[in-house]
Amino acid sequence: MKKLSVDTAHPNYVAKVVKLKDLRKHPNADALQLAVVDYQTMVTGLDAKQGDLYVYFPVESQLNADFIRFSNAYSKTEMNADPEAKKGFFDKNARVRCVRLRGTASDGYLHPLDKFNDWLATTDDRDQGPLTVADVGTEFTHYGKTLVVQKYIPQTNRNNAGSFSDMGTKKSGDRLVDGQFALHGDTKHLKREMANISPDDVVSVRYKMHGSNMVIGNVLTKTKLNWKEKIAKFFGIAVPDSEYSYIWSSRNTIKNRFEDSNVDNEDSWNLAAKELEGRIEPGITLYGELVGQNPNGAMVQKDYDYGYNGTLGFHVFRITYTSLVNIVYEFNALQVENYCEKHDLKTAPLLYYGKARQVPNELYESEDQWREAFVETLSSLHLEKRCFMCNNKVPAEGVVVRKENAPIFTAYKLKSMKFLEKETKDLDEES
């Protein structure tokens, strides 16, 4: 068993052992200072010193409740190990919220490693030993078998979560052909992955639309054989057993995987798919954001109308072509634009395509300096602004940077702090 391990479907919500550097004074508070971890700014206390070891936890992660109790970090003192100790700022869900302290938003939570080790020594896995400087740079969700951190999911969403399957009850006649249809995985955060981007990489920058993920493909599916065809196949006669037809999904749920799937209800993905049928060539799969207004009148994402009044919209950000023998070809950003223009499909706006070094259009002495300038330039150009596509006054979510010269689809998201604050506020209302 590893002392530290990552076991999660949500790679953006993992902890990391870090050594503090680049500490600087808080601009509006004498008792606070700022620390930078992977290009992310955290507000911390004056007890933190250059070179100290800490554990970093990302915004909207949920920490082990026993850890928060042991640390006396709950805001309700009766939930802490020592009710007489100074109260903390965690709510009952032990969730890392995006908070602004004296005007500066903190992009995560830092906890001293020595105090974290004190808690680890109380767990069932304490024989694994304390974390040390040798663990700096290690990401983890688990210490031994002890779950330390996970993505925060509100109870309402947890109750309604789907799986990689159709939500129908009967579920007979699986239509999927292996290798023909793939969901879109989570997009990692750019700041934490900047080491993977170099100045000579070709990158694209897309506007990040705040919708619900949708995938729709005109791909090979299994053919339902009649009794004559079944008999012929039994006697070795070649019978076509696949055909091109449409398969679509949300982020986690394939809506029409089975022959008896109910696609006639007013599910937003079903409605959007019917609008797209006939406009996608065989072998093509579209990945995009479903935005606008659901049939029940609610926005796909609260407050984000994207100019749609009573209707749904689908905006493409990725396209693949899958051959008969499951070879997948990935369209680059310019090909996505051309395909969508030809087939009258909307895209998430493309903001830039070219060499990464031209984003911060200056020369730098080191790649570390260039990477810092890359993040700062994108942030100043595209973040902390109002969403230009929405009628409602809401913050733009951010941008997605795709590494176009990568052998497989590789993209990272950069989110606005104003958006994260709104997301935290909305989740507060659901808690």
N, C-alpha and C positions, 0 to 999 in steps of 0.2 A: 504494500500500500504506500502511495506517495504521501509525503507530508503535506504538500500543497498540490491541488489539482483543479482543473476546470471541467465541470460537468453541467452544461447548460445549453439550451437552444437559443439563448440570448447573449451573444458575445459582448454586447455593449455594457453589460451589467455585471462586471467582474471586478474584484478588488485587485490591488497591486501594491507590493512593497516598494517604497521609494526612499531616496535620499534627497533631502531638501536642498535646493539651490535657488539662486536668483531671488532670495528674500528681499523685499523692499517695504518701505513704510506705506501704510494705508494713507491715501490722500486726505481723508476726512476724519480720521480717528487716531488718537495718540496711543490707545490701548490695543490696536489691531495692526496687523501687517499682512502682506500679500505674498503668497508662494506660488510658483509656477511648476506644474507637473504635466509633462507632455503637452506643452503649449496651452494648458488650461490654468486659469487663475483661480486660486482658492484664498478665501479670507481665513486667517488663523490668528492665534494669540501671540503675545510677545514672548512667551516661554519657548517658542520654536526657534531653533538656531540653525545656522548654515551647517549642513552635513548631518543633521539629525535624521534618524530613521523613523518613518511614519508609514501608516497604511492608508492608501487612497481608496475612497468609495465614490462611485459616480452618482450623479443626480438621478432620481427616480429609481434607485435601487432600494431593496428592502433588506435590512440587516437582521441578524439573529437576535431574537427578542431577549434571550438570556444575556447576550453581550451588552445590549443597551441597558438592561436592568442592572447588571454587574457594574457598569460604568456610571450608574446614576444619571443617565442621559435623557430619561423621559422628562417631558415638561410637567407631567402630573407626578408629584413626588411620591404618592402612595404606590406607584408602580416600580419604584426604584428599590435597590437592595438596602439603601440607607435613606429612609424618608426625610431625615434631618439634614442630609447633604444638600449643597446648592443644586437646584434643579437644572436640567438640561433643556434641550429644544426639540427633541424627537416626539412626534405624535404617537398615538397608540399603535400605529402600524409599523413603527420602527423604520420609517421611510426617510430617505435623503431627499429633502425638498430643495428646490432652487430658491434661495433667499438672497435678498439684497441687504447687506450690512453697511450702514452709513453710506449708502449710495453706490456700493460696488457689489455686483452679483457674484456669488461664489459658485464655481463650476464643479461642485463636489464637496466631499467631507474628508478631512484629514484627522487621523487618530494616532497618537504616539505609539510606536512599536512596543516600547517597554510595558506600557499599560495594556496593550493588546495581548502581549505575552502573559500578563497576570491573569487575564480571562482564560486564555488557552489552557493554562495550568489547572483550571477547574473543570475542563471538559473530559469526556470519556476517552478522548484521543491524546491526553497529555503526555503519554509515553513517546509521542512523536518528537517531543522536545520543542524549545522555543525557536522563533524565527530570528535570523541573524543577518548580518551584512551580506552573507553569501546568498540570501534570498532576494536581494534588491533587484528589481526588474521583473520578478515573477508575478504573473497574474494567477488568480485563484478564485474559486467559489467555495471550495471545501478545504478544511484542515483535517486530514485523515478522513473519517466518515462524517464529520461535523459540518453541516451546511452553515456557511458564514454569511453569504450574500446571494441574492437572486433579484430578478426583475420584479418591481412592484406591479401587481395587477389588481385593480379594484375588485372587490367581491362580486359586483354586478357583472363585470367582464369575465371573471373566473367562472361564474355559473353558466355563462352563455358561450364559453369557448368551444370551438369546433376542433376537429382533428383532420388529419390528411385522409379524408373520406367523404362520402356523400352523407348528408344529414337525414336521409330517408330512413324509414324503419325496416323495410323489407330487405333492401340491399341485395338484390340478385342480379346476376349477369354483369360482371365487371367488364367494362368496355375498354379499359386502358391497355395499350400495347407498351411493353417495357421500353424505356428509352425515348419515347415520343413526346412526352409532356413533363415539364418540370416547374415546380413552384419557384417563386423568387425568394431567396433567403434574406436574412437581416443585413442591412447595410451598416458597416462599422463606422465609428466616428473618425473623421479626418485627423483631428488633433492627436489622437492616440496612435494613428497609423502613419504619421508623416514620414517616418523612417523609410517607408516603402515607396516614396515619391522622390525622384531625382530631377534636377533641372532639365536634363535632356529627354525626359519622358514626354510623349505626346498625350495631352489631357483634354478632356472636354469638361465644361462647367455648365450644369443645368440648374434652372430654378427648381427648388424643392417644393412641390405642391403638397399641401396637407390634406390628403384624401384617404381612401381605403384602397389597398393594393388589389389589383385585378389582373389575372392572366387569362388570355383566350388564344387558343391555337386551332388551326385547321390541320389536324394531324391524323395519322393512321390510327384507327380504332378497330376493335374486334367486330366482325360481322355476325349478326345473329342468324344462324343457319336454320332453314326449315327442315322438316323431317326427311325430304328427299335428299337434300344436300348432306345431311348427317349420315344417311345410308351410303351415299356415294363416297364420302370421306372414309367410312368404315371399311369399304372395299378397296381403298387405296387410290381412288380417283381424285385428281387434283381439283379442289374446290376453293375459290377465293375466300379467305377467312379474315380479310381486313379491307377497310375502305377509309377514305378521307371524310372526316366529319369534325364538328366543332366540340371542343372540350374547354370549359372555363372554370375559374376558381377565384376565391378570395385568397388572402395570404395563406391560410391554413386548410381551407376546405374546398375540395373539388365538388362543384355543384351538381354535375351530371355524369358522375363516374359510372353509375349503374343504369341498366336498361329501364328500371322502374323509378328512376329519379324524378322527383316532382319539379319540373322547370316551368310550370304554368302559373305558379304563385307569383305574387308581386315582390319577390326578392329583388333587391336593386341590381345584383349581379346578373340575374336572369334577364331582367329588362334591358340592361346595357348590352348583353350578349346578343339579344334578338336584333338590336339596332346595328350590330357589327357583322352579323351573318351576311355572307355574300360579298363582303368587301375585303376578305383575307384570302390570299392564294394558298393552295395546298402546300403544306410543309412549313408555313409561316406561323410563328407564335408571337403575340404582342404582349408586352408587359407595361402596365401603366397605372395611373391613379384614377380611381372613380371619385368624382367630386360632384357638388351640386346639392340637389334636394331629393331625399328619399320619397317613396310613394306616401309615407305617413306624414309628410310635411316637414320632418326634421332634416337638418343639414346632414350630409354624410359625415362631416366633422363639424362640431359645434362652432357656429359663427362664420365659417369659411364657405361663402357662397360661390366664389369664383365667377360671378356674373350670371349664374344660372338661377332663374326664377321659376320654381316649380318643375324643373327638369334635371336630368342627370347628364354629366359629361364624362368622357373618357379621354385621358391625355397620355400618350405613349412616351415612354422614356427608354425602352429597350426592345429590340427585335432579334429573333433567331430564326434560322431556317434549319429544319431537321430532315435529313435524307431518309430514303427507304431503309437504309441499313444503320440508322441512328447516329450518323455523323452530324454534329451540330455546328453550324456556322453562325458566328456572332457578327451582326451588323455593327459598323462603327457609327459614331454619332451623326456624321454627315449622311451616311446611307439611311439611317433612321429618318432623318429629315426628308430626304428625297422620296423614300417609300411612302411616307405619310402624306406628303404633298400630292403624289400621284394618285393615292387612294382616298383622298379627302378625309384624312384622319388628323386629329389634333395631337400636338406634342406638348410635353412640358418644355417651356421656352429654353432654347439653347443660347447660352450667354457667351461662351468662348470655346474655340477649338484651336489648338496649336501647341507649341512647345511650352512646357511648364515654366521654363526660365523667363518667359516673356510676360508672365503674370505680374511679378514685381520687376518692372522693367529697369533694373539696375544691376550693377556688378557687386558681388559680395566676396569677402575674403574666405569664407568657409561655407560648406553646405548647410551647417547648422544655422548660420546667419541667414542664408537664403530661405531655408524652411520656415524660420520665424517670420521672415518678410512675406513669404507666400501666404501664410495664414492671415497675417495682418492685412495684406492687400485685399484678399477675398472678403475679409470681414468688413473692411472700410467701404468696399464697393457694394456689397450685397446684404449685409446684416444690419440689424437694429433699425429696419425701415418698415414702413407700412406695406402690406401686400398690394401690389399694383394691379392684381387681377381681380381683387374682391371689391364689391360695393361696400361691404361692411368695413369699418375701421378696425382691422386686426393686424398684428405683426406678421411679416413674412417669416416662413419657417426657416429658410436658409437656402443652401445650394448643395448639389451633389457633384463631386469631382470624380470623373471616371478616368482610369489609366488606360488609354486607348491602345497602347502597345503591349499590354499584358496578354499572356497566352489564353487566359480565361477571363470572363467578365469580372472586373475588379473596380469597385466604386466605393467612395467614402462620403459621408454626409457631414456638413458643417452647419450647426444650428445657431440661430439667433438667441441671445440671452433673454430678450423680451419675449420670444416665443416660449422658451423654457419656463419663464415666470408665469405666462398665461397657462401653460400646460399644468404647472404645479397648482395654480389656483383652481383650474377646472377639476383636477383630481381631488383637491381638498373638498370640493362640493360633493364628490361621489363617495368620500370616505365615511 
